[in-house]
Amino acid sequence: MSRLIVVSNRVNPPGGKGEESVGGLAMALAAALREYSGIWFGWSGRTTPMFTGQLAMRRIEGVTVATVDLEESDYQEYYNGYANKTLWPLFHYRVDLTAYDRTFDEGYQRVNRRFAETLRPLIEPDDLIWVHDYHLIPMARELRRLGVKNRIGFFLHIPWPAHQLMVTLPSHKALVEALFDYDLVGFQTPDYVTAFQEYVEAEAGGEILGEDRVKAFSRTVQTGAFPIGVDAQDFAEMVASERAARTYDRMAAHTVFRKLIIGVDRLDYSKGLEERFLGFERFLADNPELRRQVLMVQVAPVSRESVNSYQEIRARLDALSGRINGEHADLDWNPLRCVNRNYRRDELAGLYRAAKVGLVTPLRDGMNLVAKEYVAAQDPKDPGVLILSRFAGSANQLPAALIVNPNSPEEISEALKRALTMPLAERIERWRALFSNVQGEDVGAWRDAFVGALAGEDPVHEASALAS
């Protein structure tokens, strides 16, 4: 079996079963590397006065990791700049928040080149290389320039925007051309594959060769939809852990006369938190008889605090939650709690189990693994109800959820009332359909599908591609 080299912006392997507060991507990549021997390479998260390219290698929970420090200018231009102020808002359809700065682009290209030069000595001839997410789109191009002929795949964890939005990016064609140095480019959903193909046809003069190949820039790349999953069995078992049980008992006792509504999202404008709060406010106004029967808890860990748009959203959410509680609270009860801190995965498992409603309403999301974790954590005999945005990638796989338009407070309000009053038989029927998908299309299926596709095709890169 070939070794697998995973490349991502951050290397954040789990430190212990259930103890992690890391995101879904980190958990998924760790699971992949435990199955296939190899290396996880990326940024350490630390900065240094001058870039040296010195690698730090260690083994954590069965995963070999190799990390490198970046200069402060790299961090500001590549990470805070091009990745988080340019590509992230653009790919999430927020052109109004997208910053176009040539120095950001220069830093982005520089860091990808440095990553490639640092990784090159670790690559063996038969290795499969799997590059992840929008931070590292040019990575294959830089490796090809260094003579790497291995099979290289790229997976985009966030949405691919419509081509009318993509063309607002300066040098958009050069960015897309870099994807054609990969052998396989994977997306979360068929819709994102289609959006990519439409760009190639409309802007690059390319052509679609069958269902899964695209030709442009004198090169051909294989494309496909590979919806990411969670380790459903592991998460379901985690609910029985001691810490999860304590969290469940604590929340169950606290809501003994009420039904818990839970939201768990990184603090980000793409998650639809303001719209969610407005939908909950509408529910309280529309259903005074149910008002004291519910408690909504929103877990929203702070991220990217140095980016102005994230500081602004936190301030708006604080003001909005204050208004909702001021309008609807009673002496012994506040309807809404927003908590800006991380929790361990086993604590979240207990929290999901205690919640009668999982409210997952992003405005735009590549997949959203919180929705799948919520399903995996439910009691089969008395499951909660998942309310899910139609703009989350997971909505394609989880149609048995209550699907809503997150921009409509009325739809969120109506879905909340339906979820909170849904008969047990219907809840069980819906949950079984949801769990069947979460269990069947888990992280292992995602990993095997992508790695199998990457390993199973003859190389498409000719000498002309290497010379580009």
C-alpha positions in Angstrom: 0.0 0.0 0.0 1.3 3.5 -0.9 2.1 5.9 1.8 -0.3 8.8 2.2 1.0 12.4 2.7 -1.7 14.8 3.9 -1.0 18.5 3.5 -3.2 21.1 5.2 -2.8 24.6 6.5 -2.8 23.6 10.2 -1.7 20.4 11.7 -3.8 19.7 14.7 -4.0 16.0 15.5 -6.3 14.8 18.3 -4.5 14.5 21.6 -6.7 11.9 23.3 -10.1 10.2 22.9 -12.8 12.7 23.5 -10.5 15.4 24.8 -10.2 17.4 21.6 -11.9 20.6 20.8 -10.5 20.5 17.2 -12.8 20.7 14.2 -14.2 18.1 12.0 -11.5 18.4 9.4 -8.8 17.6 11.9 -10.7 14.6 13.2 -11.3 13.3 9.6 -7.6 13.7 8.6 -6.4 11.9 11.7 -8.7 9.0 11.0 -7.4 8.8 7.4 -3.8 8.8 8.6 -4.4 6.0 11.1 -5.6 3.8 8.3 -2.8 4.7 5.8 0.8 5.0 7.0 2.2 8.4 6.2 2.7 12.0 7.3 0.6 15.0 8.1 2.4 18.1 6.9 1.5 21.8 7.5 2.0 24.9 9.5 2.7 24.7 13.2 0.6 27.7 14.1 3.7 29.5 15.3 5.6 32.4 13.8 9.4 33.0 13.7 11.4 36.1 12.9 12.8 34.5 9.7 11.6 31.5 7.8 14.1 28.6 7.9 12.1 25.7 6.6 13.2 23.6 9.6 10.8 20.7 10.2 9.6 19.5 13.5 8.5 15.9 13.4 6.7 13.9 16.1 4.1 11.1 16.5 0.8 11.8 18.3 -1.9 9.3 18.8 -0.6 7.1 16.0 -0.2 10.0 13.6 3.2 11.2 12.3 3.2 15.0 11.9 5.7 17.3 10.3 5.3 21.1 11.0 7.1 24.2 9.9 6.9 27.8 11.4 6.0 30.8 9.3 7.3 34.4 9.4 4.9 37.0 10.8 4.6 38.5 7.3 3.6 35.1 6.0 0.9 34.8 8.6 -0.5 38.3 7.9 -0.5 38.1 4.1 -1.1 34.4 3.5 -3.4 33.4 6.4 -5.1 36.5 7.7 -4.9 38.1 4.3 -5.5 36.0 1.2 -7.0 32.9 2.9 -9.3 34.6 5.4 -10.0 38.1 3.9 -10.1 37.1 0.3 -10.9 33.5 -0.5 -13.0 32.6 2.6 -15.6 35.4 2.1 -15.6 35.1 -1.7 -16.2 31.3 -1.6 -19.0 31.8 0.9 -20.7 34.4 -1.4 -19.8 37.4 0.7 -18.3 39.6 -2.0 -19.1 42.6 0.2 -16.5 41.4 2.8 -13.9 40.3 0.3 -10.6 42.2 0.4 -8.4 42.4 -2.7 -4.8 43.3 -2.0 -1.9 42.3 -4.2 0.4 41.8 -1.2 -2.1 39.1 0.1 -1.8 37.3 -3.2 2.0 37.5 -3.1 2.1 36.1 0.4 -0.2 33.3 -0.6 2.0 32.3 -3.5 5.2 32.6 -1.3 3.9 30.4 1.5 2.7 27.7 -0.9 6.1 27.7 -2.5 7.8 27.5 0.9 5.5 24.6 1.9 6.4 22.7 -1.3 10.1 23.3 -0.9 10.0 22.1 2.8 7.8 19.1 2.0 9.8 17.9 -1.1 12.6 16.0 0.8 9.9 13.9 2.6 8.2 12.6 -0.6 9.0 9.1 -1.7 8.3 7.9 -5.3 5.2 5.9 -4.5 3.6 8.3 -2.1 0.1 9.6 -2.7 -0.2 13.3 -1.8 -3.6 14.7 -0.5 -3.8 18.5 -0.3 -6.6 20.1 1.7 -8.6 23.3 1.3 -8.5 26.8 -0.1 -5.2 27.8 1.7 -3.2 25.5 -0.6 -4.7 25.6 -4.1 -1.3 26.3 -5.7 0.5 23.5 -3.8 0.5 21.0 -6.7 1.9 23.6 -9.1 4.8 24.3 -6.8 5.5 20.6 -6.3 5.4 20.0 -10.0 8.0 22.7 -10.5 10.2 20.9 -8.1 9.9 17.7 -10.2 7.3 15.8 -8.2 5.5 13.3 -10.4 3.5 11.6 -7.7 -0.3 11.4 -7.8 -1.6 14.6 -6.1 -5.2 15.1 -5.1 -6.9 18.3 -3.8 -10.1 18.4 -1.7 -12.0 21.6 -1.1 -13.9 21.6 2.2 -15.8 24.8 1.5 -18.2 25.7 -1.3 -17.0 26.5 -4.8 -18.7 29.7 -5.8 -20.7 30.4 -9.0 -18.4 31.6 -11.8 -20.1 35.0 -11.8 -18.6 35.5 -8.3 -15.3 33.8 -9.0 -14.5 36.3 -11.8 -14.6 39.1 -9.2 -11.2 37.8 -7.9 -8.2 39.4 -9.5 -6.0 36.7 -11.2 -8.9 34.2 -10.8 -7.8 32.4 -13.9 -4.3 31.8 -12.6 -5.8 30.4 -9.4 -8.0 28.0 -11.3 -5.2 27.0 -13.6 -3.2 25.9 -10.6 -5.9 23.2 -9.9 -5.0 21.6 -13.2 -1.7 20.5 -11.8 -3.6 18.0 -9.6 -4.6 14.6 -10.8 -7.9 14.7 -8.8 -9.9 17.7 -7.5 -12.7 16.8 -5.0 -15.6 18.8 -3.8 -18.3 18.3 -1.1 -21.3 18.1 -3.4 -22.3 17.6 -7.0 -23.5 21.2 -7.1 -19.9 22.4 -6.4 -18.5 20.2 -9.1 -21.0 21.7 -11.5 -20.1 25.2 -10.5 -16.4 24.4 -11.1 -17.1 22.9 -14.5 -19.2 25.9 -15.4 -16.4 28.3 -14.6 -14.0 26.1 -16.7 -16.3 26.2 -19.7 -17.3 29.9 -19.4 -14.0 31.5 -18.4 -11.2 29.1 -19.4 -12.6 27.9 -22.7 -12.4 24.3 -21.3 -14.5 21.3 -22.0 -16.1 18.6 -20.0 -14.9 15.1 -20.9 -17.6 12.7 -19.6 -18.9 13.0 -16.1 -15.7 13.3 -14.2 -13.0 14.9 -16.3 -12.4 18.5 -17.3 -9.9 19.8 -19.8 -8.4 23.3 -19.9 -5.0 25.0 -20.0 -3.8 22.1 -22.1 -4.2 19.7 -19.2 -6.9 17.3 -17.9 -8.0 16.8 -14.3 -10.4 14.3 -12.8 -13.2 15.8 -10.6 -15.7 14.4 -8.3 -18.0 14.9 -5.3 -16.8 13.3 -2.1 -19.1 14.3 0.8 -17.1 14.2 4.1 -18.6 12.3 7.0 -17.9 11.8 10.8 -16.8 8.8 12.7 -20.4 7.9 13.5 -19.7 4.8 15.5 -17.0 6.5 17.6 -19.2 9.5 18.3 -22.2 7.3 19.2 -20.0 5.4 21.6 -18.6 8.7 23.0 -22.1 9.5 24.3 -21.7 6.7 26.9 -18.4 8.1 28.2 -18.2 9.5 31.8 -17.7 13.1 30.8 -20.5 13.0 28.2 -22.8 11.4 30.7 -22.0 14.2 33.2 -22.7 16.9 30.6 -25.9 15.2 29.6 -27.1 14.9 33.3 -26.2 18.5 33.9 -28.1 19.8 31.0 -31.1 17.5 31.5 -31.4 18.6 35.1 -31.1 22.3 34.0 -33.9 21.8 31.4 -36.1 19.4 33.4 -39.2 21.5 32.6 -37.9 22.8 29.3 -36.7 21.5 25.9 -33.1 22.4 24.9 -32.3 23.8 21.5 -28.6 23.6 20.6 -26.4 25.3 18.1 -22.7 24.7 17.8 -20.7 26.8 15.3 -17.4 28.6 15.1 -18.1 32.3 15.3 -18.3 33.2 11.6 -20.5 35.2 9.4 -21.1 32.2 7.1 -22.8 30.2 9.9 -26.0 32.4 9.9 -25.9 33.1 13.6 -27.6 36.4 13.4 -30.3 35.0 11.2 -30.7 32.0 13.6 -31.2 34.4 16.6 -33.7 36.4 14.6 -35.6 33.1 13.8 -35.6 32.1 17.5 -36.8 35.6 18.4 -39.7 35.2 15.9 -40.5 31.8 17.4 -40.8 33.4 20.9 -43.0 36.1 19.6 -45.2 33.7 17.5 -45.6 31.1 20.2 -46.1 32.8 23.6 -47.6 29.5 25.0 -44.3 27.7 24.3 -42.0 30.5 25.4 -41.1 29.3 28.8 -40.9 25.7 27.6 -37.6 26.2 25.7 -34.0 27.2 26.3 -31.7 27.9 23.3 -27.9 27.5 23.9 -25.5 28.7 21.2 -21.9 27.5 21.5 -19.9 29.9 19.3 -16.1 29.7 19.9 -14.3 32.8 18.9 -12.0 32.6 15.8 -9.9 34.9 13.7 -10.2 37.7 16.3 -7.7 39.9 14.4 -10.1 40.1 11.4 -12.4 43.1 11.7 -15.5 41.3 10.3 -15.3 38.7 13.1 -15.0 41.4 15.8 -18.1 43.0 14.3 -20.2 39.9 14.2 -19.4 39.2 17.9 -20.6 42.6 18.8 -23.8 42.3 16.8 -24.6 38.9 18.4 -24.0 40.2 21.9 -26.4 43.1 21.2 -29.0 40.8 19.6 -28.9 38.2 22.4 -29.2 41.0 24.9 -32.3 42.4 23.1 -33.9 38.9 22.9 -33.4 38.2 26.6 -34.4 41.7 27.6 -37.7 41.3 25.7 -38.6 37.8 26.6 -36.8 36.8 29.8 -38.5 36.3 33.2 -37.2 36.6 36.7 -36.0 33.0 36.8 -35.3 32.3 33.1 -33.4 33.7 30.0 -34.5 32.1 26.7 -31.1 32.4 25.0 -27.5 31.8 26.1 -24.5 32.3 23.8 -21.2 30.8 25.0 -18.0 31.9 23.3 -15.7 29.0 24.3 -14.5 25.6 23.1 -15.8 22.3 24.5 -14.3 18.9 24.3 -15.9 16.5 21.8 -17.2 14.2 24.6 -18.8 17.2 26.3 -20.5 18.2 23.0 -21.7 14.6 22.6 -23.5 14.9 25.9 -24.8 18.3 25.0 -26.2 17.0 21.7 -27.8 14.1 23.4 -29.6 16.4 25.8 -30.9 18.7 23.1 -34.4 18.1 21.7 -33.6 20.2 18.6 -30.3 20.7 16.7 -30.4 24.0 15.0 -27.9 24.1 12.1 -28.6 27.0 9.8 -25.5 28.2 7.9 -25.9 30.7 5.1 -23.4 28.7 3.1 -21.4 25.7 4.1 -19.3 23.1 2.4 -20.7 20.2 4.4 -21.3 21.0 8.2 -20.3 18.1 10.4 -22.1 19.4 13.4 -25.4 18.3 11.8 -24.0 14.7 11.4 -22.5 14.7 15.0 -25.9 15.7 16.4 -27.6 12.8 14.6 -25.0 10.3 15.8 -25.4 11.4 19.4 -29.2 10.9 19.6 -31.0 8.4 21.7 -32.6 5.9 19.2 -35.6 5.5 21.5 -36.2 9.3 22.0 -34.2 11.2 19.4 -34.2 14.9 18.9 -35.0 16.7 15.6 -32.4 18.2 13.3 -33.3 21.6 11.6 -30.9 22.1 8.7 -30.2 24.9 6.3 -30.8 24.1 2.6 -27.4 25.8 1.9 -25.4 23.3 4.0 -23.7 20.6 1.9 -25.1 18.1 4.3 -28.7 18.9 3.3 -28.1 16.8 0.1 -27.5 13.8 2.3 -29.9 14.5 5.1 -33.3 15.2 3.5 -35.1 13.7 6.5 -34.1 16.8 8.6 -36.4 19.8 8.6 -34.9 21.8 5.8 -35.2 25.6 6.0 -34.0 28.8 4.3 -31.9 30.4 7.0 -32.6 33.8 5.6 -36.3 33.5 6.6 -37.1 34.0 10.3 -40.6 32.7 9.6 -39.3 29.3 8.3 -37.0 28.9 11.3 -39.8 29.8 13.7 -42.2 27.3 12.0 -39.5 24.6 11.9 -38.8 25.1 15.6 -42.5 24.8 16.5 -42.8 21.6 14.4 -39.7 20.1 15.9 -40.7 20.8 19.5 -44.2 19.4 19.0 -43.3 16.5 16.7 -44.7 13.1 17.7 -42.3 10.4 18.9 -43.0 8.1 16.0 -42.2 10.7 13.4 -39.0 11.7 15.3 -37.8 8.1 15.3 -38.6 7.6 11.6 -36.7 10.7 10.6 -33.8 9.9 12.9 -33.4 6.4 11.5 -33.2 7.8 8.0 -30.7 10.4 9.1 -28.5 7.9 11.0 -28.5 5.5 8.2 -26.8 8.0 6.0 -24.4 9.3 8.8 -23.4 5.7 9.5 -23.1 4.5 5.9 -21.3 7.6 4.5 -19.0 8.1 7.4 -15.4 9.5 7.4 -14.1 6.1 6.4 -16.2 6.0 3.3 -15.1 9.5 2.4 -11.5 8.7 3.0 -11.6 5.4 1.0 -13.5 7.0 -1.9 -11.1 9.8 -2.3 -7.9 7.9 -1.8 -9.2 5.1 -4.0 -10.0 7.5 -6.8 -6.6 9.2 -6.4 -4.7 5.9 -6.5 -6.8 4.2 -9.2 -6.2 6.3 -12.3 -3.1 6.6 -14.6 -1.3 9.9 -14.2 -2.7 12.6 -16.5 0.3 15.0 -16.1 2.6 15.1 -19.1 5.9 16.9 -19.4 4.1 20.1 -20.4 2.3 20.1 -17.1 5.5 19.8 -15.2 7.1 22.7 -17.0 4.3 25.1 -16.4 
